[in-house]
Amino acid sequence: MDILSNPSKQALKEFLDFKAQQYEQPAFIATDPISLVHQFTKKEDVEIIAFFMAILAWGNRQSIIKSGEKLLAILGQEPHQYILNYQDGDCPKFVHRTFNRVDLNGFLLGLKAIYEQGDLEQAFSTETPNSSLFAHICAFRSQFIPYLETRTLKHVADPARGSAAKRLVMFLRWMVRSNAKGVDLGIWTTIDTAQLMIPLDVHTGNIARKLGLINRSQNDWKTNEELIGILQEFDPIDPAKYDFALFGLGAFEKF
């Protein structure tokens, strides 16, 4: 399909629907960081590993998965229990790009505090029904960042300062979207799929611009809002499914 020669909204919708269905398949996750998350079944373990894999998801996929495997060796088969028993400074050396032992220690302390008060899903919840994803992320940050050192704050993106928050947006897609196709996890219910956004990175941003879905040149929160506004017209119930289409076109097809 030569979509660039027929860029009507209906043609774009049909093209992206087709590509989303093509890439939302179990084969997609074999080389994706979410593959490590599918090893776990307990809700708390799943969300903990998903959270860490999303946070580590920058760089090439192979290095992300390698770092994820090193982290799993630290957390063991019961990550939730490891965190509940964790004591400040107990974690061993760990490095993934600029995320190091100091950062990991802060993350473990932050997660411990969250689980002592409730759970990670509650930490992302808001008091207002149908809140925006912006509000959910800000709610989480307010509970989590008090346990982090200043150098670690850069690893928890802040949409209030304009960040596209790609990794947190991706994490929420994993947790909220249905597991019916064997890719996303679908274990959270406090956020609706209609509220989800696209994890904006080089691939999704470039493809979205090439298809005329966005005009802004920056990959920031305002661009998130511009993009999801169009995709909600295509599917108001599950607009984040188009992440598979945009990412697949960029990463695998070099569209």
Backbone torsions as a table, in degrees:
resi	resn	phi	psi	omega
1	MET	NA	120.4	178.9
2	ASP	-89.9	79.7	-173.6
3	ILE	-66.1	-28.3	-177.5
4	LEU	-68.1	-20.5	178.8
5	SER	-87.9	-9.5	-179.6
6	ASN	-142.0	70.7	-170.4
7	PRO	-85.2	32.5	176.5
8	SER	-67.7	158.3	-179.0
9	LYS	-61.4	-39.3	-179.7
10	GLN	-65.9	-41.1	178.2
11	ALA	-65.4	-40.8	178.1
12	LEU	-63.0	-43.6	179.0
13	LYS	-59.6	-48.1	-178.9
14	GLU	-62.6	-41.0	179.1
15	PHE	-64.0	-47.1	-177.9
16	LEU	-71.1	-33.8	173.9
17	ASP	-60.2	-44.2	-180.0
18	PHE	-63.0	-45.4	-178.2
19	LYS	-69.7	-36.6	177.6
20	ALA	-62.2	-42.8	178.8
21	GLN	-66.7	-36.8	-179.8
22	GLN	-63.1	-40.5	-173.4
23	TYR	-96.1	-17.6	176.9
24	GLU	-83.3	73.9	-177.6
25	GLN	-135.2	152.0	179.0
26	PRO	-54.6	-31.8	179.4
27	ALA	-61.8	-26.1	-179.1
28	PHE	-62.1	-34.2	-171.5
29	ILE	-87.4	-3.9	-178.0
30	ALA	-58.5	-35.8	-179.5
31	THR	-113.5	22.8	-177.7
32	ASP	-110.9	147.0	179.8
33	PRO	-56.0	-25.6	-179.7
34	ILE	-67.0	-16.1	179.7
35	SER	-58.9	-35.1	-179.6
36	LEU	-69.7	-30.4	-178.8
37	VAL	-67.9	-34.6	-177.4
38	HIS	-68.3	-4.0	176.1
39	GLN	-77.0	-13.9	-173.4
40	PHE	-111.5	155.4	-178.2
41	THR	-124.9	-32.4	179.0
42	LYS	-66.3	134.2	-174.5
43	LYS	-51.6	-49.7	-176.9
44	GLU	-64.8	-39.4	178.2
45	ASP	-64.7	-42.9	-179.9
46	VAL	-60.3	-49.4	-175.6
47	GLU	-69.1	-32.4	178.0
48	ILE	-66.6	-49.5	-179.2
49	ILE	-67.1	-38.2	176.6
50	ALA	-61.4	-42.5	179.9
51	PHE	-60.8	-48.1	-179.4
52	PHE	-66.0	-40.8	-179.2
53	MET	-66.2	-34.7	176.7
54	ALA	-67.8	-42.3	-179.6
55	ILE	-64.3	-34.7	-179.4
56	LEU	-83.4	-2.6	-170.9
57	ALA	-80.7	66.1	164.5
58	TRP	-144.4	142.1	-167.5
59	GLY	107.0	-172.5	-179.5
60	ASN	-78.2	154.2	-173.0
61	ARG	-59.4	-38.8	-178.4
62	GLN	-61.8	-42.9	-179.6
63	SER	-69.8	-34.2	177.9
64	ILE	-63.8	-46.8	-179.4
65	ILE	-65.0	-39.2	178.2
66	LYS	-61.4	-43.9	177.7
67	SER	-66.7	-37.4	177.3
68	GLY	-61.7	-39.4	177.9
69	GLU	-64.8	-37.6	176.2
70	LYS	-65.1	-38.1	178.4
71	LEU	-67.8	-39.7	177.9
72	LEU	-62.1	-33.6	177.7
73	ALA	-64.6	-29.2	177.4
74	ILE	-78.5	-47.6	-174.4
75	LEU	-77.5	-23.4	177.8
76	GLY	75.5	-164.9	-176.1
77	GLN	-81.7	-10.0	179.6
78	GLU	-130.1	73.2	-177.8
79	PRO	-56.1	-37.7	179.9
80	HIS	-62.0	-45.1	179.4
81	GLN	-66.3	-39.7	177.7
82	TYR	-57.3	-44.1	-177.7
83	ILE	-68.8	-41.4	179.3
84	LEU	-61.9	-31.9	-179.0
85	ASN	-93.3	-1.5	-172.4
86	TYR	-68.5	140.8	175.7
87	GLN	-119.5	142.3	-177.4
88	ASP	-48.8	123.6	176.6
89	GLY	89.3	0.2	-175.1
90	ASP	-77.5	-18.4	-173.5
91	CYS	-73.2	146.2	178.2
92	PRO	-77.4	-179.6	178.6
93	LYS	-60.2	137.4	177.1
94	PHE	-152.8	136.0	178.4
95	VAL	-142.7	129.2	166.1
96	HIS	-136.0	105.5	-175.7
97	ARG	53.5	-114.5	-179.6
98	THR	-96.3	1.5	177.3
99	PHE	-89.5	116.1	-173.7
100	ASN	-125.3	-167.4	-175.6
101	ARG	-59.4	-38.8	178.1
102	VAL	-60.9	-43.7	179.6
103	ASP	-66.0	-44.5	179.5
104	LEU	-61.4	-42.2	178.8
105	ASN	-58.9	-45.5	178.5
106	GLY	-63.2	-41.8	178.9
107	PHE	-63.0	-41.2	-180.0
108	LEU	-66.4	-39.4	177.5
109	LEU	-66.9	-40.9	178.4
110	GLY	-63.0	-44.2	178.6
111	LEU	-66.2	-37.6	177.7
112	LYS	-60.2	-44.8	179.2
113	ALA	-62.3	-40.4	179.4
114	ILE	-63.9	-42.8	-178.9
115	TYR	-74.7	-24.1	174.7
116	GLU	-71.7	-23.2	-179.6
117	GLN	-100.2	-18.5	-177.2
118	GLY	173.4	-113.8	174.7
119	ASP	-154.7	179.3	-173.7
120	LEU	-69.4	-34.7	177.7
121	GLU	-62.4	-43.0	178.6
122	GLN	-63.9	-34.0	-179.6
123	ALA	-64.7	-28.9	178.2
124	PHE	-90.1	-1.3	-176.5
125	SER	-83.6	157.8	175.9
126	THR	-125.6	164.0	179.5
127	GLU	-80.0	-16.1	-176.8
128	THR	-97.0	123.9	178.1
129	PRO	-60.8	146.4	176.9
130	ASN	57.1	36.7	176.3
131	SER	-65.2	157.3	176.5
132	SER	-71.9	161.7	176.6
133	LEU	-62.8	-33.1	174.8
134	PHE	-53.1	-48.4	-178.5
135	ALA	-66.1	-38.8	179.3
136	HIS	-64.2	-42.8	-179.9
137	ILE	-67.5	-41.9	179.0
138	CYS	-64.2	-37.1	177.4
139	ALA	-61.8	-43.6	178.0
140	PHE	-63.6	-47.2	-177.5
141	ARG	-58.4	-38.8	-177.4
142	SER	-63.4	-29.1	179.0
143	GLN	-88.4	-28.4	-170.7
144	PHE	-91.1	-43.5	-169.3
145	ILE	-69.7	-19.0	176.6
146	PRO	-59.9	-18.3	-177.6
147	TYR	-95.3	1.3	-175.3
148	LEU	-103.4	146.6	171.3
149	GLU	-75.9	161.6	-175.4
150	THR	-55.3	-40.9	-177.2
151	ARG	-65.4	-22.2	-175.7
152	THR	-85.9	-17.2	-175.5
153	LEU	-59.0	-29.1	-178.6
154	LYS	-65.1	-16.8	-179.8
155	HIS	-88.7	1.1	177.4
156	VAL	-124.9	90.1	-171.3
157	ALA	-57.2	145.6	-176.7
158	ASP	-118.0	103.2	179.1
159	PRO	-63.9	-23.8	178.5
160	ALA	-66.0	-18.6	175.9
161	ARG	-104.4	14.2	173.9
162	GLY	96.4	-5.7	-178.4
163	SER	-63.5	142.3	175.1
164	ALA	-70.5	-15.9	176.9
165	ALA	51.6	43.9	-173.6
166	LYS	-53.2	-44.2	-174.1
167	ARG	-72.5	-37.0	176.6
168	LEU	-71.4	-37.1	176.1
169	VAL	-63.0	-41.0	178.4
170	MET	-65.4	-43.7	177.7
171	PHE	-56.2	-44.4	-179.3
172	LEU	-67.7	-33.9	173.9
173	ARG	-61.3	-46.1	179.2
174	TRP	-57.0	-45.5	-172.1
175	MET	-74.5	-30.5	-170.3
176	VAL	-97.9	-42.2	-175.8
177	ARG	-67.8	148.4	-176.0
178	SER	-59.8	149.2	175.2
179	ASN	-90.2	9.9	-174.3
180	ALA	-55.7	-31.9	-179.8
181	LYS	-99.2	6.8	173.2
182	GLY	78.7	18.8	-178.7
183	VAL	-114.9	-72.0	177.9
184	ASP	-71.6	172.5	-168.5
185	LEU	-101.2	-37.6	173.4
186	GLY	60.0	39.2	-177.5
187	ILE	-105.8	-1.0	177.2
188	TRP	-108.2	144.6	-178.6
189	THR	-122.8	-8.3	-175.6
190	THR	-79.1	-14.3	174.5
191	ILE	-115.5	135.3	-179.0
192	ASP	-89.2	149.1	179.3
193	THR	-59.4	-28.9	-179.8
194	ALA	-64.9	-20.0	-178.3
195	GLN	-87.9	-12.8	-174.8
196	LEU	-69.6	159.7	179.4
197	MET	-128.2	-177.6	-179.4
198	ILE	-96.0	128.9	173.2
199	PRO	-65.4	105.1	-170.8
200	LEU	-85.4	114.5	175.9
201	ASP	-133.0	-169.5	-178.0
202	VAL	-58.4	-45.2	-177.1
203	HIS	-65.1	-54.3	-175.8
204	THR	-66.6	-37.9	179.3
205	GLY	-64.4	-47.6	-178.6
206	ASN	-64.0	-41.5	179.9
207	ILE	-68.1	-40.6	179.3
208	ALA	-61.4	-37.8	178.2
209	ARG	-70.8	-39.8	-179.2
210	LYS	-63.9	-33.4	179.9
211	LEU	-86.1	-2.4	178.7
212	GLY	77.6	20.5	-179.3
213	LEU	-80.4	-28.4	178.5
214	ILE	-135.6	156.1	179.1
215	ASN	-112.5	-27.2	-177.2
216	ARG	-64.9	143.4	-178.5
217	SER	-88.2	-21.5	-179.1
218	GLN	-84.3	149.6	170.9
219	ASN	-97.5	80.2	-177.6
220	ASP	-130.5	-174.6	-174.9
221	TRP	-65.3	-36.0	178.4
222	LYS	-62.8	-35.5	176.3
223	THR	-69.3	-37.8	172.2
224	ASN	-51.7	-48.0	-176.6
225	GLU	-67.2	-39.1	177.9
226	GLU	-62.7	-45.3	-177.8
227	LEU	-67.0	-47.4	-176.2
228	ILE	-68.1	-27.2	177.1
229	GLY	-60.4	-39.2	177.2
230	ILE	-73.1	-44.1	-176.1
231	LEU	-68.6	-27.5	175.2
232	GLN	-67.4	-25.7	174.2
233	GLU	-69.2	-33.8	179.7
234	PHE	-75.2	-40.0	178.7
235	ASP	-151.0	95.4	-177.0
236	PRO	-69.9	-18.1	-178.4
237	ILE	-87.8	-38.0	-174.8
238	ASP	-140.4	62.8	-176.8
239	PRO	-67.9	-23.5	-177.0
240	ALA	-71.4	-11.8	178.0
241	LYS	-61.0	-25.3	-177.9
242	TYR	-71.7	-7.4	172.4
243	ASP	-59.0	-39.2	179.5
244	PHE	-62.1	-40.2	-179.1
245	ALA	-67.2	-51.2	-175.8
246	LEU	-65.8	-43.6	-179.9
247	PHE	-67.6	-44.2	-179.3
248	GLY	-61.9	-41.8	178.7
249	LEU	-62.3	-37.8	-177.8
250	GLY	-81.7	-48.1	-173.5
251	ALA	-78.7	-36.5	-173.0
252	PHE	-104.7	-33.1	-176.2
253	GLU	-102.2	-11.5	-177.2
254	LYS	50.0	44.2	-172.8
255	PHE	-56.6	NA	NA
